[in-house]
Amino acid sequence: MLPWLLVACLPAETDPQGVDPAPEIDAKLVAAPAFDPTSATPLTWTVSGKDADAAATGSILDESGDVVRKQVASGVGWDGRDDAGALAATGAYTLVVGADEKMREHPFAMVRAGLVNAYAEDDDGTTATRVPLYWSARRHIQDVDDAFVAVGAVDDSDGAATPLPAVGDNLVLAEDDAAQPLAYTYDSRPILTVQLGDTSNYGAANLIGADLHVVADGWTVLDDAALVDGGMVTLQRDEPLAATLGVTEERLSLAVVALDSAGTSWPINELSVPLRIYRLLDSPTWEAEGERYFPWVDAVDPALRALEGTAAERNAVLDALVRWVYEDNGLEYDTVYGASVYTTYAGNDWERANFDMGGYLSRKFGVVVNCTDCAGIIVGFGNMLGADVDYAIIGFNFDLNYILAIGGDEFSHCPFGPGGCGFSYHAVAMSPESDLIWDATLALDGDADPGSAPHDELLVQAIDADEYLERLAKTRTEYAYQAQGTLQ
């Protein structure tokens, strides 16, 4: 039993040298694994534990161990500048808090996360269909392979962040220093690729110095790898743009976060991408080819704002266009000559109608129009928005029932005066595959007797062709020609 007694009598807490170990210090330093000096939030930290010194200041040391900034209060944090007020370079740093046995160190990366380019993409119509836009004044078609917004550098000479600019306001000229609008079909889930900068006034971007990622509410990152200098990040919208036509305007907010060794996410910076997306019914339905048959920015912008919320169905789109043109475009019917001003017929061929979209948008020839002009407006805008529709000519030399001409305030069956109670011909918009009519030139008398008072205003929106002729014409007439026409 003697060996046991000898062991039992030894001091329990003495090491082999007979020196008592130092008591463990209970103080924990917590801070983000990365810091971007252009963020609105400085690098801050917390020290916790029973031995923590809440009043302890911190110092910032560079990779060589030299002090860059000393005596920084935790409540103030580090703004990325040295003691002389100059911008510190990106790279590896260490935060040191406290002194002696209570000193704690935290390595972190100073990074510069900023965007220099943004691209809009699709997947050949599987989930997203992008349509190039056309700027009429420059006769320039949007290059879908180019960035729709870009900046030369991620920050300025003073180190302030350079945000991607807002979408330009000029609808007829693409502005070099602004973001371009985009066009997608209404049910698309747009795909965006953003490019991060690789250099700044802080030095290299140093994104690889930390485990950085991009997240965005309502969007999925398709290639969720850690960010690298100059790297690309591709995201896709989780839900379709809308169930209706219109204009989507927003700044897509991208959060750059850093993951620490425990998998905790730390916010590093907020980036944003300006978006104005024109929601079309479909790709343009023009039979003719050429750049001018893509959506004109100065045409679809006012049209889709007027049609905001219109159901994504061809007839509903054309119905809305008729109401917009008839009620809100400030047009008046030519009750003197009934002559065309914005629509011409090449070689006097009824089947070769050509609508002057550019002239109409600027009201180059004024606001007094006739039926071929109004038909041209509906056909021009309709096919541009993806609502397939043709011209149709009704003829010839027929008397009228009562109509309410565009811009007029009373029904008449003699819009040209007592001696002018009929049309030599009349142009309307017509469905290519069904006998439905849209006409923005006039409203019909919608009651049981269109040939006499009283009158009930009936806009010509998807009206059956037979009913339309019965209400329009007092004498026999018919549809003589139907064709889509062209655009200039």
C-alpha positions as CSV (number, residue, x, y, z in Angstrom):
1,M,0.0,0.0,0.0
2,L,3.0,2.3,0.3
3,P,3.2,3.4,-3.4
4,W,-0.4,4.4,-3.3
5,L,0.1,6.5,-0.2
6,L,3.1,8.3,-1.8
7,V,1.1,9.2,-4.9
8,A,-1.8,10.4,-2.9
9,C,0.4,12.8,-0.9
10,L,1.7,14.7,-4.0
11,P,0.3,18.2,-4.7
12,A,-2.6,17.9,-7.2
13,E,-2.0,21.1,-9.2
14,T,1.8,21.3,-9.6
15,D,3.5,20.8,-12.9
16,P,6.7,18.7,-13.3
17,Q,8.8,21.9,-12.7
18,G,6.8,22.8,-9.7
19,V,5.4,26.0,-11.2
20,D,1.7,26.9,-11.0
21,P,0.1,27.4,-14.6
22,A,-1.2,30.9,-15.4
23,P,-5.0,31.3,-15.0
24,E,-6.9,31.2,-18.3
25,I,-8.0,34.7,-19.5
26,D,-11.7,34.9,-20.3
27,A,-11.8,37.5,-23.1
28,K,-13.0,36.8,-26.7
29,L,-12.5,39.2,-29.6
30,V,-15.1,39.0,-32.4
31,A,-15.0,41.0,-35.7
32,A,-15.8,40.5,-39.4
33,P,-13.4,38.4,-41.5
34,A,-13.3,41.2,-44.1
35,F,-13.8,44.9,-44.5
36,D,-14.6,47.2,-47.4
37,P,-13.6,50.8,-46.7
38,T,-16.3,52.2,-49.0
39,S,-19.1,50.5,-47.0
40,A,-21.2,52.8,-44.8
41,T,-20.2,50.6,-41.8
42,P,-16.6,50.8,-40.4
43,L,-14.8,47.7,-39.1
44,T,-16.1,47.3,-35.5
45,W,-15.5,44.6,-33.0
46,T,-16.7,43.3,-29.6
47,V,-14.8,41.9,-26.7
48,S,-16.7,39.6,-24.3
49,G,-16.0,37.6,-21.2
50,K,-15.4,38.2,-17.5
51,D,-11.9,39.5,-18.1
52,A,-12.8,41.6,-21.1
53,D,-11.9,45.3,-21.0
54,A,-14.8,47.2,-22.5
55,A,-12.7,50.4,-22.7
56,A,-9.8,48.7,-24.5
57,T,-8.9,50.4,-27.8
58,G,-7.8,48.6,-30.9
59,S,-4.9,48.9,-33.3
60,I,-4.7,48.0,-37.0
61,L,-1.5,46.3,-38.1
62,D,-0.5,45.5,-41.7
63,E,0.9,42.3,-43.0
64,S,4.4,43.3,-41.9
65,G,3.3,44.0,-38.4
66,D,3.6,47.7,-38.7
67,V,0.9,49.8,-37.0
68,V,-1.4,51.5,-39.6
69,R,-3.9,53.0,-37.1
70,K,-3.6,53.0,-33.4
71,Q,-6.0,53.6,-30.5
72,V,-9.3,53.1,-32.4
73,A,-12.3,52.9,-30.1
74,S,-14.5,49.8,-30.7
75,G,-17.6,52.0,-30.9
76,V,-16.1,54.1,-33.6
77,G,-14.4,51.4,-35.6
78,W,-11.8,51.6,-38.4
79,D,-12.7,53.6,-41.6
80,G,-9.8,52.2,-43.7
81,R,-7.5,55.2,-43.3
82,D,-4.1,55.4,-41.5
83,D,-3.1,57.8,-38.7
84,A,-2.2,60.4,-41.3
85,G,-5.7,60.2,-42.9
86,A,-4.5,58.5,-46.1
87,L,-6.3,55.5,-47.6
88,A,-4.8,52.2,-46.6
89,A,-4.2,49.6,-49.2
90,T,-6.2,46.5,-49.6
91,G,-4.6,43.4,-48.2
92,A,-4.2,41.3,-45.0
93,Y,-4.4,43.1,-41.7
94,T,-4.7,42.3,-38.0
95,L,-6.8,43.9,-35.4
96,V,-5.1,44.0,-32.0
97,V,-7.2,44.8,-28.9
98,G,-6.0,45.1,-25.3
99,A,-2.5,44.6,-23.8
100,D,-0.3,42.1,-22.1
101,E,-2.0,38.9,-21.2
102,K,-5.4,40.3,-22.1
103,M,-4.3,41.2,-25.7
104,R,-6.4,39.5,-28.4
105,E,-5.7,39.4,-32.2
106,H,-8.1,39.1,-35.1
107,P,-6.8,38.7,-38.7
108,F,-9.0,40.1,-41.5
109,A,-8.8,41.1,-45.2
110,M,-9.4,44.6,-46.4
111,V,-11.2,44.2,-49.8
112,R,-12.8,46.4,-52.4
113,A,-16.1,44.9,-53.7
114,G,-17.5,47.1,-56.4
115,L,-19.2,46.5,-59.8
116,V,-17.9,47.7,-63.2
117,N,-20.2,46.0,-65.6
118,A,-23.7,44.4,-65.8
119,Y,-25.0,42.2,-68.6
120,A,-28.6,41.1,-69.3
121,E,-29.0,37.6,-70.6
122,D,-31.6,35.0,-71.4
123,D,-31.7,31.2,-72.0
124,D,-33.2,31.2,-75.5
125,G,-36.7,31.4,-74.2
126,T,-36.7,28.5,-71.8
127,T,-37.3,30.8,-68.8
128,A,-36.3,34.2,-70.2
129,T,-36.6,36.0,-73.5
130,R,-34.8,39.2,-74.0
131,V,-35.6,41.5,-77.0
132,P,-33.1,44.1,-78.2
133,L,-34.2,47.7,-78.2
134,Y,-33.9,50.2,-81.0
135,W,-32.9,53.9,-80.7
136,S,-34.6,55.6,-83.6
137,A,-32.5,58.9,-83.6
138,R,-29.3,57.0,-84.0
139,R,-30.7,54.1,-85.9
140,H,-29.0,51.9,-83.4
141,I,-30.0,48.4,-82.3
142,Q,-29.0,47.4,-78.8
143,D,-26.1,44.9,-78.7
144,V,-27.3,42.2,-76.3
145,D,-23.7,41.0,-75.8
146,D,-22.6,44.3,-74.4
147,A,-22.9,45.5,-70.9
148,F,-26.1,47.5,-70.4
149,V,-24.4,49.6,-67.7
150,A,-20.7,50.1,-66.9
151,V,-18.3,52.4,-65.0
152,G,-14.7,53.0,-65.6
153,A,-13.6,52.3,-62.1
154,V,-15.1,51.1,-58.8
155,D,-14.1,54.3,-56.9
156,D,-13.1,57.9,-57.6
157,S,-9.8,59.6,-56.9
158,D,-10.7,60.2,-53.3
159,G,-11.7,56.6,-52.8
160,A,-15.4,57.1,-52.7
161,A,-17.5,54.3,-54.2
162,T,-18.6,54.8,-57.8
163,P,-22.1,53.3,-58.2
164,L,-23.5,52.1,-61.5
165,P,-25.5,55.0,-62.9
166,A,-29.3,55.2,-63.2
167,V,-31.1,54.4,-66.4
168,G,-30.9,57.2,-68.9
169,D,-33.9,59.5,-69.5
170,N,-33.3,60.0,-73.2
171,L,-35.7,57.8,-75.1
172,V,-34.3,58.4,-78.6
173,L,-30.6,58.4,-78.0
174,A,-28.6,55.8,-76.0
175,E,-26.6,57.7,-73.4
176,D,-23.0,56.7,-72.9
177,D,-22.9,57.6,-69.2
178,A,-26.2,56.0,-68.2
179,A,-27.6,52.5,-67.9
180,Q,-29.7,51.3,-70.8
181,P,-33.3,50.0,-70.4
182,L,-34.0,46.4,-71.2
183,A,-36.9,44.6,-72.9
184,Y,-38.1,41.1,-71.9
185,T,-41.3,39.2,-72.4
186,Y,-43.6,39.7,-69.4
187,D,-43.2,36.1,-68.1
188,S,-39.4,36.1,-68.2
189,R,-37.1,35.5,-65.3
190,P,-34.2,37.7,-66.4
191,I,-30.6,36.5,-66.0
192,L,-28.0,39.1,-65.0
193,T,-24.3,38.8,-64.9
194,V,-22.3,41.4,-62.9
195,Q,-18.6,41.9,-63.1
196,L,-16.6,42.9,-60.1
197,G,-13.7,45.3,-60.3
198,D,-10.1,44.1,-59.9
199,T,-8.4,47.4,-59.0
200,S,-9.2,50.6,-57.2
201,N,-7.6,53.5,-55.4
202,Y,-7.1,51.1,-52.5
203,G,-5.0,48.8,-54.7
204,A,-6.0,45.3,-55.9
205,A,-9.6,44.3,-55.1
206,N,-8.2,41.5,-52.8
207,L,-11.6,39.7,-53.0
208,I,-9.7,36.4,-52.8
209,G,-8.4,37.4,-49.4
210,A,-11.7,36.3,-47.8
211,D,-14.6,33.9,-48.5
212,L,-16.9,36.5,-50.1
213,H,-20.3,35.8,-51.8
214,V,-23.2,37.8,-53.3
215,V,-26.8,37.3,-52.2
216,A,-29.9,39.1,-53.4
217,D,-33.5,38.8,-52.2
218,G,-35.7,37.2,-54.9
219,W,-32.7,36.2,-57.0
220,T,-30.7,33.0,-57.1
221,V,-26.9,33.1,-57.7
222,L,-26.3,30.5,-60.4
223,D,-22.6,30.2,-59.8
224,D,-22.1,30.6,-56.1
225,A,-18.3,30.4,-55.9
226,A,-16.2,32.7,-53.7
227,L,-15.6,36.1,-55.3
228,V,-12.4,36.9,-57.1
229,D,-10.9,40.1,-58.5
230,G,-12.6,41.0,-61.7
231,G,-14.8,37.9,-61.5
232,M,-18.3,37.4,-62.8
233,V,-21.5,36.6,-60.8
234,T,-24.6,35.3,-62.6
235,L,-28.0,35.6,-61.0
236,Q,-31.6,34.8,-62.1
237,R,-34.8,36.2,-60.9
238,D,-36.8,33.6,-58.9
239,E,-40.2,34.7,-60.2
240,P,-41.4,36.0,-63.6
241,L,-41.4,39.7,-64.0
242,A,-45.2,39.9,-63.9
243,A,-48.4,38.5,-65.3
244,T,-49.1,41.7,-67.2
245,L,-47.5,44.2,-69.6
246,G,-45.9,47.3,-68.3
247,V,-42.6,48.7,-67.0
248,T,-40.5,47.3,-64.1
249,E,-38.2,49.9,-62.5
250,E,-36.0,49.1,-59.5
251,R,-32.5,49.0,-58.3
252,L,-31.5,45.4,-57.7
253,S,-29.7,45.3,-54.3
254,L,-26.7,42.9,-54.1
255,A,-25.3,42.1,-50.7
256,V,-21.7,41.1,-50.5
257,V,-21.1,38.9,-47.4
258,A,-18.1,37.2,-45.9
259,L,-18.3,33.8,-44.4
260,D,-16.1,33.1,-41.4
261,S,-14.6,29.7,-40.3
262,A,-17.8,28.9,-38.4
263,G,-20.0,29.6,-41.5
264,T,-21.4,32.9,-40.0
265,S,-22.3,35.4,-42.7
266,W,-21.0,39.0,-42.2
267,P,-22.3,41.9,-44.3
268,I,-19.4,43.6,-46.2
269,N,-21.0,46.0,-48.7
270,E,-24.3,46.7,-50.6
271,L,-24.1,47.1,-54.4
272,S,-27.0,47.9,-56.7
273,V,-27.8,47.4,-60.4
274,P,-30.3,49.9,-62.0
275,L,-33.1,48.2,-63.9
276,R,-35.8,49.4,-66.2
277,I,-37.4,46.5,-68.0
278,Y,-40.1,46.8,-70.6
279,R,-42.5,43.9,-70.2
280,L,-43.6,42.9,-73.7
281,L,-46.3,40.4,-74.7
282,D,-43.9,38.6,-77.0
283,S,-41.1,39.2,-79.3
284,P,-42.1,41.6,-82.1
285,T,-44.5,39.9,-84.6
286,W,-43.5,41.9,-87.7
287,E,-43.2,39.8,-90.9
288,A,-40.7,42.3,-92.3
289,E,-37.1,42.1,-91.1
290,G,-34.6,44.8,-90.1
291,E,-33.5,46.7,-87.0
292,R,-36.5,49.1,-87.1
293,Y,-38.9,46.2,-86.4
294,F,-37.5,45.7,-82.9
295,P,-39.1,47.7,-80.1
296,W,-38.4,51.4,-80.3
297,V,-37.4,52.8,-76.9
298,D,-39.4,56.0,-77.5
299,A,-42.5,54.0,-78.6
300,V,-42.7,51.2,-76.0
301,D,-41.9,53.4,-73.1
302,P,-45.0,55.6,-73.3
303,A,-47.1,52.7,-74.6
304,L,-46.3,50.3,-71.8
305,R,-46.7,53.0,-69.1
306,A,-50.2,53.6,-70.5
307,L,-50.8,49.8,-70.7
308,E,-49.4,49.1,-67.2
309,G,-51.3,46.1,-65.7
310,T,-52.9,45.0,-69.0
311,A,-53.4,41.2,-69.1
312,A,-50.8,39.4,-71.1
313,E,-53.2,38.3,-73.9
314,R,-53.2,39.6,-77.5
315,N,-56.8,40.8,-77.6
316,A,-56.4,42.6,-74.2
317,V,-53.3,44.4,-75.4
318,L,-55.0,45.6,-78.6
319,D,-58.1,46.6,-76.7
320,A,-55.9,48.7,-74.4
321,L,-54.1,50.3,-77.3
322,V,-57.4,51.3,-78.9
323,R,-58.5,53.0,-75.7
324,W,-55.1,54.7,-75.3
325,V,-55.0,56.0,-78.8
326,Y,-58.6,57.0,-79.0
327,E,-58.8,58.7,-75.6
328,D,-55.4,59.8,-74.5
329,N,-53.2,60.7,-77.5
330,G,-54.8,64.1,-78.3
331,L,-55.7,63.1,-81.8
332,E,-58.5,64.6,-84.0
333,Y,-60.2,63.2,-87.1
334,D,-59.7,65.1,-90.3
335,T,-63.2,66.1,-91.1
336,V,-62.1,68.3,-94.0
337,Y,-60.1,66.0,-96.3
338,G,-60.0,62.7,-94.4
339,A,-56.4,62.5,-95.6
340,S,-53.5,60.3,-94.3
341,V,-50.5,62.0,-92.8
342,Y,-48.6,59.2,-91.1
343,T,-49.5,56.2,-93.3
344,T,-48.7,55.9,-97.0
345,Y,-49.2,53.2,-99.5
346,A,-46.1,52.2,-101.6
347,G,-47.0,52.4,-105.3
348,N,-50.6,53.1,-104.3
349,D,-50.8,49.4,-103.3
350,W,-53.3,48.9,-100.5
351,E,-51.3,45.9,-99.3
352,R,-48.1,47.9,-98.9
353,A,-49.1,50.3,-96.1
354,N,-46.2,52.0,-94.4
355,F,-46.6,53.7,-91.0
356,D,-44.2,56.5,-90.2
357,M,-43.6,55.7,-86.5
358,G,-40.9,58.3,-86.2
359,G,-43.0,61.1,-87.5
360,Y,-46.0,60.1,-85.4
361,L,-44.0,60.0,-82.1
362,S,-42.8,63.5,-82.7
363,R,-46.2,64.6,-84.1
364,K,-44.2,65.9,-87.1
365,F,-47.4,66.5,-89.1
366,G,-49.7,67.5,-86.2
367,V,-52.5,65.7,-84.5
368,V,-55.1,65.7,-87.2
369,V,-55.4,62.2,-88.6
370,N,-57.5,59.8,-90.6
371,C,-58.4,56.1,-90.5
372,T,-55.1,54.9,-92.1
373,D,-53.1,56.8,-89.5
374,C,-55.1,55.3,-86.6
375,A,-54.9,51.8,-88.1
376,G,-51.1,52.3,-88.6
377,I,-50.8,53.3,-84.9
378,I,-52.5,50.2,-83.7
379,V,-50.6,47.9,-86.1
380,G,-47.3,49.6,-85.4
381,F,-47.5,49.5,-81.7
382,G,-49.3,46.2,-81.6
383,N,-46.7,44.2,-83.5
384,M,-43.9,46.0,-81.7
385,L,-45.3,44.8,-78.4
386,G,-45.8,41.2,-79.7
387,A,-49.6,41.4,-80.4
388,D,-49.9,40.1,-84.0
389,V,-52.2,42.3,-86.0
390,D,-52.8,43.4,-89.7
391,Y,-54.1,46.3,-91.6
392,A,-57.4,45.8,-93.3
393,I,-59.1,48.0,-95.9
394,I,-62.9,48.2,-96.1
395,G,-64.3,49.5,-99.4
396,F,-65.6,51.2,-101.2
397,N,-67.8,54.4,-101.2
398,F,-70.3,53.4,-98.6
399,D,-72.7,55.5,-96.4
400,L,-72.3,55.7,-92.7
401,N,-74.4,55.0,-89.6
402,Y,-73.7,57.2,-86.7
403,I,-70.1,57.3,-85.4
404,L,-68.1,59.3,-82.9
405,A,-64.9,60.3,-84.6
406,I,-61.7,60.5,-82.6
407,G,-61.3,63.8,-80.9
408,G,-65.0,64.6,-81.5
409,D,-67.8,65.4,-79.0
410,E,-70.9,64.2,-80.8
411,F,-72.2,61.4,-82.9
412,S,-72.7,62.0,-86.6
413,H,-73.4,60.1,-89.8
414,C,-72.0,62.9,-91.9
415,P,-68.5,63.6,-90.4
416,F,-67.6,65.8,-93.4
417,G,-70.7,67.9,-93.4
418,P,-74.1,67.5,-95.1
419,G,-72.5,66.4,-98.3
420,G,-70.1,64.0,-96.7
421,C,-72.0,61.2,-95.2
422,G,-69.8,58.3,-96.2
423,F,-66.3,56.9,-96.6
424,S,-64.6,56.2,-99.9
425,Y,-62.7,53.5,-97.9
426,H,-61.9,52.8,-94.3
427,A,-58.8,51.3,-92.6
428,V,-58.9,49.2,-89.4
429,A,-56.7,46.7,-87.6
430,M,-57.7,43.1,-88.0
431,S,-56.7,39.8,-86.4
432,P,-54.7,37.7,-88.9
433,E,-56.4,34.4,-87.9
434,S,-59.9,35.6,-86.8
435,D,-62.5,38.1,-87.9
436,L,-62.0,40.5,-85.1
437,I,-61.6,44.3,-85.6
438,W,-59.9,47.1,-83.7
439,D,-60.4,50.7,-84.7
440,A,-59.1,53.7,-82.9
441,T,-60.5,56.2,-85.5
442,L,-64.0,56.1,-84.2
443,A,-66.5,54.7,-81.7
444,L,-69.6,53.0,-83.0
445,D,-73.2,53.5,-81.9
446,G,-73.5,50.4,-79.7
447,D,-77.3,50.4,-79.2
448,A,-79.9,48.4,-81.1
449,D,-80.3,51.0,-83.9
450,P,-76.9,52.5,-85.0
451,G,-78.6,54.5,-87.7
452,S,-80.5,56.9,-85.4
453,A,-80.4,58.6,-82.0
454,P,-80.0,57.9,-79.1
455,H,-76.4,56.7,-79.2
456,D,-74.4,54.4,-76.9
457,E,-70.6,54.8,-77.3
458,L,-68.9,51.6,-78.2
459,L,-65.1,51.5,-78.6
460,V,-64.0,49.1,-81.3
461,Q,-62.2,46.5,-79.3
462,A,-62.2,42.9,-80.6
463,I,-65.5,43.4,-82.3
464,D,-66.7,40.6,-84.7
465,A,-66.2,41.7,-88.3
466,D,-69.8,41.2,-89.3
467,E,-71.1,43.2,-86.4
468,Y,-68.6,45.9,-87.1
469,L,-69.8,46.3,-90.7
470,E,-73.4,46.3,-89.6
471,R,-72.8,49.1,-87.1
472,L,-70.4,51.1,-89.3
473,A,-72.0,51.1,-92.8
474,K,-75.5,52.0,-93.8
475,T,-74.9,50.6,-97.3
476,R,-73.2,47.4,-98.3
477,T,-69.4,47.2,-98.0
478,E,-66.8,44.5,-97.4
479,Y,-63.2,43.9,-96.4
480,A,-61.2,44.3,-99.6
481,Y,-57.6,44.0,-98.5
482,Q,-55.6,42.7,-95.5
483,A,-51.9,42.9,-94.9
484,Q,-49.4,43.7,-92.2
485,G,-47.6,46.6,-93.9
486,T,-44.3,48.0,-92.9
487,L,-42.7,50.5,-90.5
488,Q,-40.5,53.5,-90.9
